[in-house]
Amino acid sequence: MKPDTISFIVPCYNCSLTIDATLSSVLDSNLMEGDEIILVDDASTDDTYQKLVSYQASYPFIKVLRHHINKGSAAAGRNTGIDHS
């Protein structure tokens, strides 16, 4: 029987300076086959989205979603992230 999979949902807003440390921590956890990382950019105005896309290009289990208007962390994390997990 295949173990349960995990979706790590990370809401992101103007976190260009901290996203590397955050993703490093998640990537260092013991990810299993089938686990995924969902990064939801909530209309950042810095280069956060570009960094997220760069991670997505390097790791096939990372999904990047983007809001074009800021909806707040609840919408980014709970709603959009969960809808795509």
Secondary structure as GFF3:
##gff-version 3
##sequence-region A 1 85
A	DSSP	beta_strand	7	12	.	.	.	ID=ss1
A	DSSP	alpha_helix	19	28	.	.	.	ID=ss2
A	DSSP	beta_strand	36	42	.	.	.	ID=ss3
A	DSSP	alpha_helix	48	58	.	.	.	ID=ss4
A	DSSP	beta_strand	62	67	.	.	.	ID=ss5
A	DSSP	alpha_helix	73	73	.	.	.	ID=ss6
A	DSSP	pi_helix	74	81	.	.	.	ID=ss7
A	DSSP	alpha_helix	82	83	.	.	.	ID=ss8
###
